[in-house]
Structures are given as C-alpha cells and as structure tokens.
C-alpha cells in the first residue's frame, strides 16, 4: 500500500510547488496593468459615472461591460511591446520612426497630461471639501505624498504605494452597497434594460463614458512601467493577465459608482454636475458612510491617476530626449527626470488653487482633447504592435490589428463628440 501512495504524494507535491511558483511569479509581474487600469477610473471618470447613474439609473451598466475587451485589447499591446523590446513607447517611436515624430508625440502627450493633472487635483480638492477640508490643505498634502512616492528609491517601492491606492479605490463597492440598490432593478433596469438610443442626451453620455476609456497617457505609462519593472518576453502572458484583471476591475468600479447614484440620486431626481456635488448629495440619501466612502474613493483614484499621468510624461520625455529616466536611479543620477515630474505636479497644483477656475469645462475639454490626440498614439501603437521586425513571433496578426484599429476609431469619434457643444446633437434628426 505504501508503494502505491508514495508516487501520488510526490505528484501532488510537485503540482503544489508548480502552482505556488506560478502564483508567486504572477505577483512579481502584477502591477503595471492593474495600476494603470485603476488610474483610468480617475476624477473625470468618477464624475461621468456618477452623472450617468443620476440621469439614467442603471441603464449604462451594459456599456461598462462592453468596454472591458476594448480596454484589454489596446493595453495588452503596450505590455507585450514593453516585455519583448524592453523599451518604452517614446523610445520605440524614436528608434523606428525618427526623432521628429517622437518629439511630436511627446509634446502632444504633455498637453494631455498637464490638462489631465488639473482634473486629478480637482478631484482631490472635491474629496477634501466633502469632509470640510480646505482645498489648499488637501491639494498641498497630496502634492507632498506624490513627491514621497518617487523618492522611495526604486520602481517596486513606488509601485507598491500605487497598488495600495489602487486597492483603496475599491471602497466604491461598499459605498454602492450602502445605497441599498434593488437586485431586481439592477437586472431588469440595468443589465437587460431597453436602451433609449433615440435620446440625444443618452447618446452624449454613451460618448462621454466610452470616449474616456482609452487615454494616451495609459499607453505610455504601462509600457514604460513594464520596462522599469524589468519584465521580459517570458512574462508576456502574465503581464496580459495583469492587464485583463485591471480591465475588469476598473469597469466594476465604474459600475459601482453608477449603482450608487442610480439607487439614490436618480430616484430623488437630483443630477449633480461635479464630483463634490455627487458626494454631498449622497449623504442625506444614502447616509454618512456612503458619502464618506465615495470621498475616500474619489481621493484615492485621483491621487493614483495624478501619479500615473505624471509618470507617463516623465518617462516619455526621457525616452524621447535621451536622458536617464528610471525610478530605480537616485536623484543625483537622474536630476532632470525627477525635476520634470516635480514641475508637472507643482504647476498643475498651483493652477487648481486659482479661485473660481472653471473645473467642469476643463474636465470636458480634457476628454475632447484626448479624442483629438488619441489617433496619433493609437496609430503608433498599432504600427509597432503589428511589426514582425519589432516583435518577431510576438507580433499581432493583421486581423487583431484591424479589430483594434476599428475599435480605436470608434473611441476617437466618441471622444471628440464629448468635447463638442452638446447642442450639436440637435442637428441629428432622430
């Protein structure tokens, strides 16, 4: 009997060891995809999801689910490029398309990044105001925290802090539970609800939700983070799994915010236009805990996005203009790299403290500007990812490239639609 049991124990032991190794290996790879995806749930996205739920209840939930594969397809390309080439997005553009194109792409990225940072600090300020914290204090402390992150001495330590903020963002889920949504309504007025596609206001919100899913800075950040983390071609599959988990998680959080406002503000016929107004409206309807959790989630997602957005340009600038650009380098060896990051945060934080700055219009303009810049970034991404000269056997098939190109075109059109005056829809006869 013992002779028959021993081999089984060995096989079981080998299986357990392999499984444990795979889990540990995945945890080692986990980070770039998950962090950038949760950062996509930034202040602008939280506001858009909140307004969607307040205006239309649960109807826009199916859209959030449909956006998951689009997010995954695009961002998985960046992780594969980073793992296989071990070069950032800006560096690849410079190497294969020349310094002028790389400079053009990086300058346009700067415009997107700087305007997005204003939105993120606006989210930080709004979260503080829900708790009664003055804007100067919340923005100032956040600025110092963001400085602390990059002076930890290594990419992995900075990423660990980013992961903590990513996980804090999941407080949107208990906040949605505190709103006491009806499961029956979630199913029949959400997942299987009729879609009012002839309503022009609804079309605009579809554009606002979908057009903000893929941001130019996401592509730059994930590829550069993959390189700074020193991932390689053997990590491609796990890096893509990291991206898939992040794609699902960020859309789950979007759904949580829609559920939160759909269960409360929609039924009370309250349609706020800012993140602060959403949080303040939740308190009397869903309770103090729901409002507080919303504020915490808004703060964590905004500060995470501020880090990711800043790093996207900081890495890209170093890749394009050829100076040292790694979080693994001390300040004295990469002064320009750290200076660019600090300057971005400082000037955007100062701007947000200007009295009566039109934050709502800035958020709308940011989404529109993304729509105009995205074709440049997506064009290079698709060209790089489909090149056998660059990726060899890891290059994407023509069919996949065509699908991503078509989906990218749709996202671009929707992003531009969001930035146009909403009155233009009156010219569409539906």
Helices and strands as residue ranges (DSSP letters): H 2-29, H 32-39, H 43-56, H 61-85, H 89-97, H 99-130, H 135-150, H 155-168, H 171-178, H 183-186, I 187-191, H 200-211, H 216-228, G 233-235, H 236-262, H 275-286, H 288-321, G 331-333, H 335-352, H 359-385, H 388-391, G 392-394, H 398-419, G 422-427
